[in-house]
């Protein structure tokens, strides 16, 4: 299982589309893959929709960063966890607050 994969929505850090990432994972016999783009979830819906076509269990998360400084990676355990990660991301981005260096207790 790969827990910190980025698509081209992670500007300057990812080069693949979500479908290209799934194709590469299938070629390498990966069965579970966590999509954790940097400070966004833009690719998640298409990733979740397309992953079963490639025989891959999708896992969603977010790689939280302040500029180039990595803070933490949040992985959602379920839909509620994914909502919490998105709420946390939205609050910080809209209020232009820095992310903490350690993950909060979600």
C-alpha positions in Angstrom: 0.0 0.0 0.0 1.3 3.5 -0.9 0.2 6.1 1.6 1.4 9.5 0.2 0.7 9.8 -3.6 0.3 13.0 -5.4 -1.3 14.0 -8.7 -0.7 17.1 -10.8 -3.0 18.9 -8.5 -0.1 19.0 -6.1 1.6 21.8 -8.1 5.3 21.2 -8.6 5.2 17.9 -6.7 3.0 15.6 -8.8 3.1 14.9 -12.6 0.3 12.3 -13.1 -3.4 12.7 -13.5 -5.4 10.6 -11.1 -6.1 8.1 -13.9 -2.4 7.9 -14.9 -1.6 7.3 -11.2 -4.2 4.4 -11.1 -2.8 3.0 -14.3 0.8 3.0 -12.9 -0.5 1.4 -9.6 -2.2 -1.4 -11.6 0.9 -2.0 -13.6 2.8 -2.5 -10.3 0.1 -4.7 -8.8 -0.8 -2.2 -6.1 -4.2 -3.0 -4.6 -4.6 -0.1 -2.2 -3.5 3.5 -2.9 -3.8 6.6 -0.8 -4.2 9.9 -2.7 -2.9 12.7 -0.6 -2.4 15.8 -2.7 -0.9 18.8 -1.1 -3.4 21.1 0.5 -6.3 20.1 -1.8 -8.7 17.4 -2.7 -9.4 18.3 -6.3 -8.6 14.8 -7.7 -10.4 12.8 -5.0 -13.9 12.4 -6.6 -12.6 11.1 -9.9 -10.0 9.0 -8.1 -12.7 7.3 -6.0 -15.0 6.8 -9.1 -12.2 5.3 -11.3 -10.2 3.2 -8.8 -12.5 0.2 -8.9 -12.0 0.1 -12.7 -8.3 -0.6 -12.0 -8.9 -3.1 -9.2 -7.7 -0.6 -6.6 -9.1 0.3 -3.2 -9.0 4.1 -3.0 -7.9 5.7 0.3 -8.2 9.5 0.7 -6.1 12.0 2.6 -4.4 15.3 2.5 -0.7 16.2 2.7 -0.8 19.4 4.8 2.1 21.8 4.1 3.0 25.4 4.9 4.7 26.3 1.6 7.5 23.8 1.1 7.5 22.7 4.8 5.7 19.4 5.3 3.6 19.3 8.4 1.7 16.0 8.4 -0.4 13.7 6.2 -4.0 13.1 7.3 -5.5 9.8 6.1 -9.3 9.4 6.4 -10.6 6.3 8.0 -14.1 6.8 6.7 -16.5 9.5 5.3 -16.7 11.4 8.6 -12.9 11.5 8.8 -12.7 12.8 5.2 -15.2 15.5 6.1 -13.1 16.5 9.1 -9.9 16.7 7.0 -11.7 18.9 4.5 -13.2 21.1 7.2 -9.8 21.6 8.7 -8.2 22.3 5.3 -10.9 24.8 4.3 -10.7 26.7 7.6 -7.0 27.1 7.4 -7.0 28.1 3.7 -9.9 30.5 3.9 -8.5 32.2 7.0 -4.9 32.1 5.7 -3.8 30.3 8.9 -0.7 28.2 8.9 -1.1 24.5 9.5 0.3 23.1 12.8 3.5 21.2 12.7 1.8 18.2 14.2 -1.6 16.6 13.4 -4.4 17.6 15.7 -6.6 15.0 17.3 -9.4 14.6 14.7 
